[in-house]
Structure formats: C-alpha cells, structure tokens
C-alpha cells in the first residue's frame, strides 16, 4: 500500500520508545500509520494494540493497512482514552503525534492549507459542526483578535489589525481568500504571514489544546510499569503543555508517575529535513512509567 504520509522523527521514535516483541502499543493519533507500522513490525502484537484517529479518511486507510485483529477507534483521543480506561486496558508503548497529516494539508478540500485553495473547513473530524468558515465569518472582531493572540501567538497590534481586515472583507469562503487578506497586510518573511492565523483557527476548530491538556494526566493510568510514553509536538503551545506535564508528573519523588527520558526535546536531523521539510518544527519528548 502506498504511504500517504512521512512520519516525522521515525528513527528517534524507535530508538527512544524501544519496542520489543509482544509489547502492547497504543497510538493516540495514528493518522496514516507511519509510526504504527514500524513499531508493530517489531512488536507483532496486533490483538493487544490500538490505533486512534478522529479523521474518517485516516480510519479507512488504517483498516485497509493493518490486520483486522488490531483495534481501531474513530474518535478524538480524549474520548478514546476514557473508553480504554473504562475497559481496563493498559499498554507498554503510547505515542501521540499532534501534527496535521500530509493528506490533510495537501488535499485542498480539507481547508487546512493556505497554499492550496479550498473551503474554509479545517475539521479533523468532519462530523463536528464548527468549521473555520464559521469562525472567520461569524466571530466578532474582538474574538478573532483574542484567538490570534492566544493560539497564533501574534502580537496584539497585528492580531487586531488582521481581525479588523477579516471582518471588513466578509463573507470569506476559501482558504486563498483568507490568506490573500492576511498577505495584503503583511511583510513576507521566511514564515508565511498566514501561518500563525491558520494555526490559531485550526486549534479552535478542533479544540486541540484543551484536548491535550485533559488527556495528558490520564496517560500514566494506561501505561504498564516501565511503559514508554512519546509525544511529538509542532508548536510552542503544545510543547509547553507536554513539558510542564512531564515536569509535574516526575517531580514527586517516589510518588512520581513518570521519569523523563529526554531531558531536552529531540528534533529532526538535517538528512530528514531534506526529505521531509515539515519535520523542522517537530519535537519529541519521552517519559517512562515508574
């Protein structure tokens, strides 16, 4: 089966999570199975492993890619974790990759990318009601500015300027329309001027940070003793949540649930960046269950 997505930091994930034959594996954001396929090639334990994703396109792909023995859940990872806890499941390896997959970015109809013209959608789970179009066209100027500051980490003055410009140009129907409005009020640099705004809107559409924040404290309960937890983030807001949680969960002495394996986040080396430029902002943090 043709691979649709290049998993970031793959060699580093394998090195730090150290899969062994027979171990149970949980992937909170399985996507198109890049990390999962390599880990499961080692563990060969399909019946006790589980793949989660809220994107129905990814779920269809996973069902075709992996044996029917493996459990595949089409839910957001917080709801799926609650379900697994209720069933008393535990695992030896847990991985979460919080990035947007290549198909989501490359398929214009998904509306994630400012580089491809498509509808303002940005939903990872297309069953949900809230879309980017609703945020862009219905939220107040003040609400938009607050979103851009909080989730895009834009400077307040620029956030207010862009919010005002967006409201002035409503209705806005496509990703290109939105990107062009932002571009018209920007100086181009190495980072596309629309990057932070699209990030901010996507985070709100998918409730990303709140879901991460609610899920992190639950994960040790799903880990067996000496089980490994790996988390890949792509921007400072995500990474800060993971860094702070790992610090808190490992700072209680003998009562600590976790021990940190990676004192500093692991980043992609140059050879990977040449092949997969999207890995440039990826950071991997790993901890072990005490």
Buried (B, 14 or more C-beta within 10 A) or exposed (E): EEEBBBBBBBEBBBEBBBBEEEBBBBBBBBBBBBBBBBBBEBBEBBEBBBBBBBBEBBBEBBBEBBEEEBBBBBBBBBBBBBBBBEEEBBBBBBBBBBBBBBBBBBBBEBBBBBBBBBBBBBBBBEEEEEBBBEBBBEBEBEEBBBBBBBBBBBEEEBBBBBBBBBBEBEEBBBBBBBBBBBBEEBEEEEEBBBBBBBBBBBBBBBBBBEBBBBBBEBBBEBBEEEBBBBBBBBBEBBBEBBBEBBEBBBEEEEEBBBEBBBEEBBBBEEEBBEEBEBBEBBBBBBBBBB
